């Protein structure tokens, strides 16, 4: 059950099919974080931390799980 929770996007609460890491290091489903960023938000949704950049990096480890 704990592993399954870690595979859920904290924004959409759906299982991540295309997990990406934000500049904060937090992993999100690509579509969910892109929607967040498209609304002009430049903070991490979970921590509120200001993001240094809005580049998203694929999280290969999470994807392989």
mmCIF file of the N, C-alpha and C atoms, coordinates in Angstrom:
data_MODEL
# 
_entry.id   MODEL 
# 
loop_
_atom_site.group_PDB 
_atom_site.id 
_atom_site.type_symbol 
_atom_site.label_atom_id 
_atom_site.label_alt_id 
_atom_site.label_comp_id 
_atom_site.label_asym_id 
_atom_site.label_entity_id 
_atom_site.label_seq_id 
_atom_site.pdbx_PDB_ins_code 
_atom_site.Cartn_x 
_atom_site.Cartn_y 
_atom_site.Cartn_z 
_atom_site.occupancy 
_atom_site.B_iso_or_equiv 
_atom_site.pdbx_formal_charge 
_atom_site.auth_seq_id 
_atom_site.auth_comp_id 
_atom_site.auth_asym_id 
_atom_site.auth_atom_id 
_atom_site.pdbx_PDB_model_num 
ATOM 1   N N  . UNK A 1 1  ? 0.816  -1.225 0.000   1.00 0.00 ? 1  UNK A N  1 
ATOM 2   C CA . UNK A 1 1  ? 0.000  0.000  0.000   1.00 0.00 ? 1  UNK A CA 1 
ATOM 3   C C  . UNK A 1 1  ? 0.847  1.271  0.000   1.00 0.00 ? 1  UNK A C  1 
ATOM 4   N N  . UNK A 1 2  ? 1.970  1.277  0.729   1.00 0.00 ? 2  UNK A N  1 
ATOM 5   C CA . UNK A 1 2  ? 2.817  2.478  0.789   1.00 0.00 ? 2  UNK A CA 1 
ATOM 6   C C  . UNK A 1 2  ? 3.441  2.770  -0.568  1.00 0.00 ? 2  UNK A C  1 
ATOM 7   N N  . UNK A 1 3  ? 3.895  1.732  -1.257  1.00 0.00 ? 3  UNK A N  1 
ATOM 8   C CA . UNK A 1 3  ? 4.476  1.923  -2.587  1.00 0.00 ? 3  UNK A CA 1 
ATOM 9   C C  . UNK A 1 3  ? 3.430  2.477  -3.544  1.00 0.00 ? 3  UNK A C  1 
ATOM 10  N N  . UNK A 1 4  ? 2.216  1.971  -3.470  1.00 0.00 ? 4  UNK A N  1 
ATOM 11  C CA . UNK A 1 4  ? 1.154  2.461  -4.341  1.00 0.00 ? 4  UNK A CA 1 
ATOM 12  C C  . UNK A 1 4  ? 0.890  3.944  -4.108  1.00 0.00 ? 4  UNK A C  1 
ATOM 13  N N  . UNK A 1 5  ? 0.943  4.376  -2.852  1.00 0.00 ? 5  UNK A N  1 
ATOM 14  C CA . UNK A 1 5  ? 0.748  5.797  -2.548  1.00 0.00 ? 5  UNK A CA 1 
ATOM 15  C C  . UNK A 1 5  ? 1.845  6.643  -3.174  1.00 0.00 ? 5  UNK A C  1 
ATOM 16  N N  . UNK A 1 6  ? 3.065  6.131  -3.199  1.00 0.00 ? 6  UNK A N  1 
ATOM 17  C CA . UNK A 1 6  ? 4.186  6.881  -3.757  1.00 0.00 ? 6  UNK A CA 1 
ATOM 18  C C  . UNK A 1 6  ? 4.110  6.971  -5.272  1.00 0.00 ? 6  UNK A C  1 
ATOM 19  N N  . UNK A 1 7  ? 3.301  6.114  -5.884  1.00 0.00 ? 7  UNK A N  1 
ATOM 20  C CA . UNK A 1 7  ? 3.148  6.149  -7.336  1.00 0.00 ? 7  UNK A CA 1 
ATOM 21  C C  . UNK A 1 7  ? 1.966  7.012  -7.762  1.00 0.00 ? 7  UNK A C  1 
ATOM 22  N N  . UNK A 1 8  ? 1.310  7.636  -6.802  1.00 0.00 ? 8  UNK A N  1 
ATOM 23  C CA . UNK A 1 8  ? 0.199  8.535  -7.101  1.00 0.00 ? 8  UNK A CA 1 
ATOM 24  C C  . UNK A 1 8  ? 0.714  9.965  -7.176  1.00 0.00 ? 8  UNK A C  1 
ATOM 25  N N  . UNK A 1 9  ? 0.219  10.697 -8.136  1.00 0.00 ? 9  UNK A N  1 
ATOM 26  C CA . UNK A 1 9  ? 0.575  12.109 -8.262  1.00 0.00 ? 9  UNK A CA 1 
ATOM 27  C C  . UNK A 1 9  ? -0.084 12.866 -7.115  1.00 0.00 ? 9  UNK A C  1 
ATOM 28  N N  . UNK A 1 10 ? 0.672  13.680 -6.373  1.00 0.00 ? 10 UNK A N  1 
ATOM 29  C CA . UNK A 1 10 ? 0.080  14.436 -5.276  1.00 0.00 ? 10 UNK A CA 1 
ATOM 30  C C  . UNK A 1 10 ? -0.892 15.527 -5.738  1.00 0.00 ? 10 UNK A C  1 
ATOM 31  N N  . UNK A 1 11 ? -0.885 15.861 -7.021  1.00 0.00 ? 11 UNK A N  1 
ATOM 32  C CA . UNK A 1 11 ? -1.829 16.856 -7.541  1.00 0.00 ? 11 UNK A CA 1 
ATOM 33  C C  . UNK A 1 11 ? -3.121 16.211 -8.028  1.00 0.00 ? 11 UNK A C  1 
ATOM 34  N N  . UNK A 1 12 ? -2.984 15.212 -8.865  1.00 0.00 ? 12 UNK A N  1 
ATOM 35  C CA . UNK A 1 12 ? -4.173 14.593 -9.473  1.00 0.00 ? 12 UNK A CA 1 
ATOM 36  C C  . UNK A 1 12 ? -4.688 13.398 -8.670  1.00 0.00 ? 12 UNK A C  1 
ATOM 37  N N  . UNK A 1 13 ? -3.827 12.835 -7.831  1.00 0.00 ? 13 UNK A N  1 
ATOM 38  C CA . UNK A 1 13 ? -4.111 11.622 -7.053  1.00 0.00 ? 13 UNK A CA 1 
ATOM 39  C C  . UNK A 1 13 ? -4.307 10.386 -7.929  1.00 0.00 ? 13 UNK A C  1 
ATOM 40  N N  . UNK A 1 14 ? -3.965 10.508 -9.215  1.00 0.00 ? 14 UNK A N  1 
ATOM 41  C CA . UNK A 1 14 ? -3.991 9.367  -10.129 1.00 0.00 ? 14 UNK A CA 1 
ATOM 42  C C  . UNK A 1 14 ? -2.600 8.732  -10.156 1.00 0.00 ? 14 UNK A C  1 
ATOM 43  N N  . UNK A 1 15 ? -2.531 7.474  -10.590 1.00 0.00 ? 15 UNK A N  1 
ATOM 44  C CA . UNK A 1 15 ? -1.228 6.847  -10.749 1.00 0.00 ? 15 UNK A CA 1 
ATOM 45  C C  . UNK A 1 15 ? -0.485 7.528  -11.891 1.00 0.00 ? 15 UNK A C  1 
ATOM 46  N N  . UNK A 1 16 ? 0.812  7.728  -11.687 1.00 0.00 ? 16 UNK A N  1 
ATOM 47  C CA . UNK A 1 16 ? 1.609  8.463  -12.663 1.00 0.00 ? 16 UNK A CA 1 
ATOM 48  C C  . UNK A 1 16 ? 2.006  7.566  -13.831 1.00 0.00 ? 16 UNK A C  1 
ATOM 49  N N  . UNK A 1 17 ? 1.668  8.011  -15.032 1.00 0.00 ? 17 UNK A N  1 
ATOM 50  C CA . UNK A 1 17 ? 2.054  7.312  -16.257 1.00 0.00 ? 17 UNK A CA 1 
ATOM 51  C C  . UNK A 1 17 ? 3.276  7.978  -16.872 1.00 0.00 ? 17 UNK A C  1 
ATOM 52  N N  . UNK A 1 18 ? 3.400  9.293  -16.673 1.00 0.00 ? 18 UNK A N  1 
ATOM 53  C CA . UNK A 1 18 ? 4.516  10.067 -17.212 1.00 0.00 ? 18 UNK A CA 1 
ATOM 54  C C  . UNK A 1 18 ? 5.071  10.939 -16.080 1.00 0.00 ? 18 UNK A C  1 
ATOM 55  N N  . UNK A 1 19 ? 5.735  10.298 -15.089 1.00 0.00 ? 19 UNK A N  1 
ATOM 56  C CA . UNK A 1 19 ? 6.228  11.049 -13.938 1.00 0.00 ? 19 UNK A CA 1 
ATOM 57  C C  . UNK A 1 19 ? 7.417  11.938 -14.289 1.00 0.00 ? 19 UNK A C  1 
ATOM 58  N N  . UNK A 1 20 ? 7.364  13.165 -13.808 1.00 0.00 ? 20 UNK A N  1 
ATOM 59  C CA . UNK A 1 20 ? 8.453  14.118 -14.018 1.00 0.00 ? 20 UNK A CA 1 
ATOM 60  C C  . UNK A 1 20 ? 8.786  14.802 -12.692 1.00 0.00 ? 20 UNK A C  1 
ATOM 61  N N  . UNK A 1 21 ? 10.037 15.243 -12.581 1.00 0.00 ? 21 UNK A N  1 
ATOM 62  C CA . UNK A 1 21 ? 10.464 15.973 -11.392 1.00 0.00 ? 21 UNK A CA 1 
ATOM 63  C C  . UNK A 1 21 ? 10.503 17.459 -11.684 1.00 0.00 ? 21 UNK A C  1 
ATOM 64  N N  . UNK A 1 22 ? 9.957  18.215 -10.753 1.00 0.00 ? 22 UNK A N  1 
ATOM 65  C CA . UNK A 1 22 ? 10.049 19.673 -10.811 1.00 0.00 ? 22 UNK A CA 1 
ATOM 66  C C  . UNK A 1 22 ? 11.405 20.085 -10.232 1.00 0.00 ? 22 UNK A C  1 
ATOM 67  N N  . UNK A 1 23 ? 11.745 21.351 -10.338 1.00 0.00 ? 23 UNK A N  1 
ATOM 68  C CA . UNK A 1 23 ? 13.023 21.865 -9.839  1.00 0.00 ? 23 UNK A CA 1 
ATOM 69  C C  . UNK A 1 23 ? 13.187 21.615 -8.340  1.00 0.00 ? 23 UNK A C  1 
ATOM 70  N N  . UNK A 1 24 ? 12.092 21.458 -7.626  1.00 0.00 ? 24 UNK A N  1 
ATOM 71  C CA . UNK A 1 24 ? 12.130 21.208 -6.186  1.00 0.00 ? 24 UNK A CA 1 
ATOM 72  C C  . UNK A 1 24 ? 12.537 19.782 -5.848  1.00 0.00 ? 24 UNK A C  1 
ATOM 73  N N  . UNK A 1 25 ? 12.483 18.886 -6.859  1.00 0.00 ? 25 UNK A N  1 
ATOM 74  C CA . UNK A 1 25 ? 12.781 17.479 -6.628  1.00 0.00 ? 25 UNK A CA 1 
ATOM 75  C C  . UNK A 1 25 ? 11.528 16.638 -6.441  1.00 0.00 ? 25 UNK A C  1 
ATOM 76  N N  . UNK A 1 26 ? 10.382 17.272 -6.300  1.00 0.00 ? 26 UNK A N  1 
ATOM 77  C CA . UNK A 1 26 ? 9.107  16.569 -6.131  1.00 0.00 ? 26 UNK A CA 1 
ATOM 78  C C  . UNK A 1 26 ? 8.663  15.994 -7.476  1.00 0.00 ? 26 UNK A C  1 
ATOM 79  N N  . UNK A 1 27 ? 8.079  14.803 -7.455  1.00 0.00 ? 27 UNK A N  1 
ATOM 80  C CA . UNK A 1 27 ? 7.611  14.147 -8.669  1.00 0.00 ? 27 UNK A CA 1 
ATOM 81  C C  . UNK A 1 27 ? 6.110  14.311 -8.824  1.00 0.00 ? 27 UNK A C  1 
ATOM 82  N N  . UNK A 1 28 ? 5.697  14.610 -10.050 1.00 0.00 ? 28 UNK A N  1 
ATOM 83  C CA . UNK A 1 28 ? 4.289  14.803 -10.398 1.00 0.00 ? 28 UNK A CA 1 
ATOM 84  C C  . UNK A 1 28 ? 4.008  14.124 -11.730 1.00 0.00 ? 28 UNK A C  1 
ATOM 85  N N  . UNK A 1 29 ? 2.739  13.872 -12.007 1.00 0.00 ? 29 UNK A N  1 
ATOM 86  C CA . UNK A 1 29 ? 2.319  13.455 -13.341 1.00 0.00 ? 29 UNK A CA 1 
ATOM 87  C C  . UNK A 1 29 ? 2.510  14.668 -14.260 1.00 0.00 ? 29 UNK A C  1 
ATOM 88  N N  . UNK A 1 30 ? 3.107  14.454 -15.409 1.00 0.00 ? 30 UNK A N  1 
ATOM 89  C CA . UNK A 1 30 ? 3.442  15.561 -16.306 1.00 0.00 ? 30 UNK A CA 1 
ATOM 90  C C  . UNK A 1 30 ? 2.243  16.475 -16.586 1.00 0.00 ? 30 UNK A C  1 
ATOM 91  N N  . UNK A 1 31 ? 1.108  15.900 -16.945 1.00 0.00 ? 31 UNK A N  1 
ATOM 92  C CA . UNK A 1 31 ? -0.055 16.718 -17.291 1.00 0.00 ? 31 UNK A CA 1 
ATOM 93  C C  . UNK A 1 31 ? -0.507 17.587 -16.115 1.00 0.00 ? 31 UNK A C  1 
ATOM 94  N N  . UNK A 1 32 ? -0.425 17.056 -14.903 1.00 0.00 ? 32 UNK A N  1 
ATOM 95  C CA . UNK A 1 32 ? -0.879 17.802 -13.725 1.00 0.00 ? 32 UNK A CA 1 
ATOM 96  C C  . UNK A 1 32 ? 0.033  18.997 -13.427 1.00 0.00 ? 32 UNK A C  1 
ATOM 97  N N  . UNK A 1 33 ? 1.341  18.782 -13.453 1.00 0.00 ? 33 UNK A N  1 
ATOM 98  C CA . UNK A 1 33 ? 2.262  19.892 -13.139 1.00 0.00 ? 33 UNK A CA 1 
ATOM 99  C C  . UNK A 1 33 ? 2.308  20.890 -14.296 1.00 0.00 ? 33 UNK A C  1 
ATOM 100 N N  . UNK A 1 34 ? 2.158  20.410 -15.535 1.00 0.00 ? 34 UNK A N  1 
ATOM 101 C CA . UNK A 1 34 ? 2.121  21.350 -16.653 1.00 0.00 ? 34 UNK A CA 1 
ATOM 102 C C  . UNK A 1 34 ? 0.891  22.257 -16.565 1.00 0.00 ? 34 UNK A C  1 
ATOM 103 N N  . UNK A 1 35 ? -0.217 21.715 -16.130 1.00 0.00 ? 35 UNK A N  1 
ATOM 104 C CA . UNK A 1 35 ? -1.428 22.521 -15.939 1.00 0.00 ? 35 UNK A CA 1 
ATOM 105 C C  . UNK A 1 35 ? -1.188 23.573 -14.857 1.00 0.00 ? 35 UNK A C  1 
ATOM 106 N N  . UNK A 1 36 ? -0.542 23.169 -13.759 1.00 0.00 ? 36 UNK A N  1 
ATOM 107 C CA . UNK A 1 36 ? -0.199 24.083 -12.660 1.00 0.00 ? 36 UNK A CA 1 
ATOM 108 C C  . UNK A 1 36 ? 0.666  25.234 -13.187 1.00 0.00 ? 36 UNK A C  1 
ATOM 109 N N  . UNK A 1 37 ? 1.692  24.883 -13.933 1.00 0.00 ? 37 UNK A N  1 
ATOM 110 C CA . UNK A 1 37 ? 2.612  25.898 -14.465 1.00 0.00 ? 37 UNK A CA 1 
ATOM 111 C C  . UNK A 1 37 ? 1.928  26.783 -15.508 1.00 0.00 ? 37 UNK A C  1 
ATOM 112 N N  . UNK A 1 38 ? 1.025  26.210 -16.295 1.00 0.00 ? 38 UNK A N  1 
ATOM 113 C CA . UNK A 1 38 ? 0.307  26.978 -17.319 1.00 0.00 ? 38 UNK A CA 1 
ATOM 114 C C  . UNK A 1 38 ? -0.596 28.046 -16.699 1.00 0.00 ? 38 UNK A C  1 
ATOM 115 N N  . UNK A 1 39 ? -0.973 27.849 -15.441 1.00 0.00 ? 39 UNK A N  1 
ATOM 116 C CA . UNK A 1 39 ? -1.789 28.844 -14.734 1.00 0.00 ? 39 UNK A CA 1 
ATOM 117 C C  . UNK A 1 39 ? -0.926 29.997 -14.215 1.00 0.00 ? 39 UNK A C  1 
ATOM 118 N N  . UNK A 1 40 ? 0.382  29.945 -14.551 1.00 0.00 ? 40 UNK A N  1 
ATOM 119 C CA . UNK A 1 40 ? 1.286  31.026 -14.156 1.00 0.00 ? 40 UNK A CA 1 
ATOM 120 C C  . UNK A 1 40 ? 1.905  30.848 -12.785 1.00 0.00 ? 40 UNK A C  1 
ATOM 121 N N  . UNK A 1 41 ? 1.696  29.705 -12.184 1.00 0.00 ? 41 UNK A N  1 
ATOM 122 C CA . UNK A 1 41 ? 2.258  29.458 -10.852 1.00 0.00 ? 41 UNK A CA 1 
ATOM 123 C C  . UNK A 1 41 ? 3.708  29.030 -10.984 1.00 0.00 ? 41 UNK A C  1 
ATOM 124 N N  . UNK A 1 42 ? 4.562  29.580 -10.157 1.00 0.00 ? 42 UNK A N  1 
ATOM 125 C CA . UNK A 1 42 ? 5.991  29.280 -10.197 1.00 0.00 ? 42 UNK A CA 1 
ATOM 126 C C  . UNK A 1 42 ? 6.492  28.774 -8.848  1.00 0.00 ? 42 UNK A C  1 
ATOM 127 N N  . UNK A 1 43 ? 5.593  28.113 -8.120  1.00 0.00 ? 43 UNK A N  1 
ATOM 128 C CA . UNK A 1 43 ? 5.950  27.515 -6.838  1.00 0.00 ? 43 UNK A CA 1 
ATOM 129 C C  . UNK A 1 43 ? 5.662  26.017 -6.904  1.00 0.00 ? 43 UNK A C  1 
ATOM 130 N N  . UNK A 1 44 ? 6.310  25.273 -6.018  1.00 0.00 ? 44 UNK A N  1 
ATOM 131 C CA . UNK A 1 44 ? 6.027  23.848 -5.921  1.00 0.00 ? 44 UNK A CA 1 
ATOM 132 C C  . UNK A 1 44 ? 4.675  23.690 -5.239  1.00 0.00 ? 44 UNK A C  1 
ATOM 133 N N  . UNK A 1 45 ? 3.746  22.946 -5.840  1.00 0.00 ? 45 UNK A N  1 
ATOM 134 C CA . UNK A 1 45 ? 2.405  22.820 -5.261  1.00 0.00 ? 45 UNK A CA 1 
ATOM 135 C C  . UNK A 1 45 ? 2.386  22.202 -3.870  1.00 0.00 ? 45 UNK A C  1 
ATOM 136 N N  . UNK A 1 46 ? 3.322  21.329 -3.573  1.00 0.00 ? 46 UNK A N  1 
ATOM 137 C CA . UNK A 1 46 ? 3.318  20.645 -2.282  1.00 0.00 ? 46 UNK A CA 1 
ATOM 138 C C  . UNK A 1 46 ? 3.996  21.462 -1.184  1.00 0.00 ? 46 UNK A C  1 
ATOM 139 N N  . UNK A 1 47 ? 5.105  22.092 -1.496  1.00 0.00 ? 47 UNK A N  1 
ATOM 140 C CA . UNK A 1 47 ? 5.880  22.796 -0.460  1.00 0.00 ? 47 UNK A CA 1 
ATOM 141 C C  . UNK A 1 47 ? 5.675  24.307 -0.477  1.00 0.00 ? 47 UNK A C  1 
ATOM 142 N N  . UNK A 1 48 ? 5.212  24.832 -1.597  1.00 0.00 ? 48 UNK A N  1 
ATOM 143 C CA . UNK A 1 48 ? 5.090  26.278 -1.732  1.00 0.00 ? 48 UNK A CA 1 
ATOM 144 C C  . UNK A 1 48 ? 6.414  26.953 -2.060  1.00 0.00 ? 48 UNK A C  1 
ATOM 145 N N  . UNK A 1 49 ? 7.457  26.147 -2.180  1.00 0.00 ? 49 UNK A N  1 
ATOM 146 C CA . UNK A 1 49 ? 8.801  26.652 -2.476  1.00 0.00 ? 49 UNK A CA 1 
ATOM 147 C C  . UNK A 1 49 ? 8.846  27.260 -3.874  1.00 0.00 ? 49 UNK A C  1 
ATOM 148 N N  . UNK A 1 50 ? 9.497  28.404 -4.013  1.00 0.00 ? 50 UNK A N  1 
ATOM 149 C CA . UNK A 1 50 ? 9.683  29.040 -5.315  1.00 0.00 ? 50 UNK A CA 1 
ATOM 150 C C  . UNK A 1 50 ? 10.550 28.132 -6.180  1.00 0.00 ? 50 UNK A C  1 
ATOM 151 N N  . UNK A 1 51 ? 10.109 27.860 -7.412  1.00 0.00 ? 51 UNK A N  1 
ATOM 152 C CA . UNK A 1 51 ? 10.877 27.021 -8.323  1.00 0.00 ? 51 UNK A CA 1 
ATOM 153 C C  . UNK A 1 51 ? 11.954 27.851 -9.018  1.00 0.00 ? 51 UNK A C  1 
ATOM 154 N N  . UNK A 1 52 ? 13.161 27.325 -9.069  1.00 0.00 ? 52 UNK A N  1 
ATOM 155 C CA . UNK A 1 52 ? 14.260 28.025 -9.730  1.00 0.00 ? 52 UNK A CA 1 
ATOM 156 C C  . UNK A 1 52 ? 14.044 28.087 -11.234 1.00 0.00 ? 52 UNK A C  1 
ATOM 157 N N  . UNK A 1 53 ? 13.358 27.090 -11.768 1.00 0.00 ? 53 UNK A N  1 
ATOM 158 C CA . UNK A 1 53 ? 13.048 27.039 -13.199 1.00 0.00 ? 53 UNK A CA 1 
ATOM 159 C C  . UNK A 1 53 ? 11.812 26.163 -13.373 1.00 0.00 ? 53 UNK A C  1 
ATOM 160 N N  . UNK A 1 54 ? 11.280 26.138 -14.562 1.00 0.00 ? 54 UNK A N  1 
ATOM 161 C CA . UNK A 1 54 ? 10.069 25.345 -14.818 1.00 0.00 ? 54 UNK A CA 1 
ATOM 162 C C  . UNK A 1 54 ? 10.337 24.149 -15.730 1.00 0.00 ? 54 UNK A C  1 
ATOM 163 N N  . UNK A 1 55 ? 11.608 23.808 -15.904 1.00 0.00 ? 55 UNK A N  1 
ATOM 164 C CA . UNK A 1 55 ? 11.948 22.619 -16.681 1.00 0.00 ? 55 UNK A CA 1 
ATOM 165 C C  . UNK A 1 55 ? 11.508 21.384 -15.911 1.00 0.00 ? 55 UNK A C  1 
ATOM 166 N N  . UNK A 1 56 ? 10.991 20.393 -16.625 1.00 0.00 ? 56 UNK A N  1 
ATOM 167 C CA . UNK A 1 56 ? 10.560 19.146 -16.010 1.00 0.00 ? 56 UNK A CA 1 
ATOM 168 C C  . UNK A 1 56 ? 11.452 18.019 -16.514 1.00 0.00 ? 56 UNK A C  1 
ATOM 169 N N  . UNK A 1 57 ? 11.913 17.189 -15.585 1.00 0.00 ? 57 UNK A N  1 
ATOM 170 C CA . UNK A 1 57 ? 12.833 16.100 -15.914 1.00 0.00 ? 57 UNK A CA 1 
ATOM 171 C C  . UNK A 1 57 ? 12.120 14.768 -15.699 1.00 0.00 ? 57 UNK A C  1 
ATOM 172 N N  . UNK A 1 58 ? 12.136 13.881 -16.695 1.00 0.00 ? 58 UNK A N  1 
ATOM 173 C CA . UNK A 1 58 ? 11.499 12.576 -16.516 1.00 0.00 ? 58 UNK A CA 1 
ATOM 174 C C  . UNK A 1 58 ? 12.071 11.843 -15.295 1.00 0.00 ? 58 UNK A C  1 
ATOM 175 N N  . UNK A 1 59 ? 11.203 11.230 -14.508 1.00 0.00 ? 59 UNK A N  1 
ATOM 176 C CA . UNK A 1 59 ? 11.633 10.443 -13.372 1.00 0.00 ? 59 UNK A CA 1 
ATOM 177 C C  . UNK A 1 59 ? 11.600 8.974  -13.815 1.00 0.00 ? 59 UNK A C  1 
ATOM 178 N N  . UNK A 1 60 ? 12.720 8.504  -14.300 1.00 0.00 ? 60 UNK A N  1 
ATOM 179 C CA . UNK A 1 60 ? 12.840 7.175  -14.881 1.00 0.00 ? 60 UNK A CA 1 
ATOM 180 C C  . UNK A 1 60 ? 12.608 6.098  -13.832 1.00 0.00 ? 60 UNK A C  1 
ATOM 181 N N  . UNK A 1 61 ? 13.087 6.311  -12.612 1.00 0.00 ? 61 UNK A N  1 
ATOM 182 C CA . UNK A 1 61 ? 12.912 5.322  -11.553 1.00 0.00 ? 61 UNK A CA 1 
ATOM 183 C C  . UNK A 1 61 ? 11.436 5.098  -11.252 1.00 0.00 ? 61 UNK A C  1 
ATOM 184 N N  . UNK A 1 62 ? 10.684 6.156  -11.046 1.00 0.00 ? 62 UNK A N  1 
ATOM 185 C CA . UNK A 1 62 ? 9.256  6.027  -10.754 1.00 0.00 ? 62 UNK A CA 1 
ATOM 186 C C  . UNK A 1 62 ? 8.545  5.380  -11.935 1.00 0.00 ? 62 UNK A C  1 
ATOM 187 N N  . UNK A 1 63 ? 8.911  5.774  -13.125 1.00 0.00 ? 63 UNK A N  1 
ATOM 188 C CA . UNK A 1 63 ? 8.268  5.196  -14.323 1.00 0.00 ? 63 UNK A CA 1 
ATOM 189 C C  . UNK A 1 63 ? 8.497  3.692  -14.382 1.00 0.00 ? 63 UNK A C  1 
ATOM 190 N N  . UNK A 1 64 ? 9.693  3.244  -14.013 1.00 0.00 ? 64 UNK A N  1 
ATOM 191 C CA . UNK A 1 64 ? 10.001 1.806  -14.083 1.00 0.00 ? 64 UNK A CA 1 
ATOM 192 C C  . UNK A 1 64 ? 9.229  0.994  -13.047 1.00 0.00 ? 64 UNK A C  1 
ATOM 193 N N  . UNK A 1 65 ? 8.779  1.640  -11.975 1.00 0.00 ? 65 UNK A N  1 
ATOM 194 C CA . UNK A 1 65 ? 8.010  0.921  -10.949 1.00 0.00 ? 65 UNK A CA 1 
ATOM 195 C C  . UNK A 1 65 ? 6.599  0.703  -11.408 1.00 0.00 ? 65 UNK A C  1 
# 
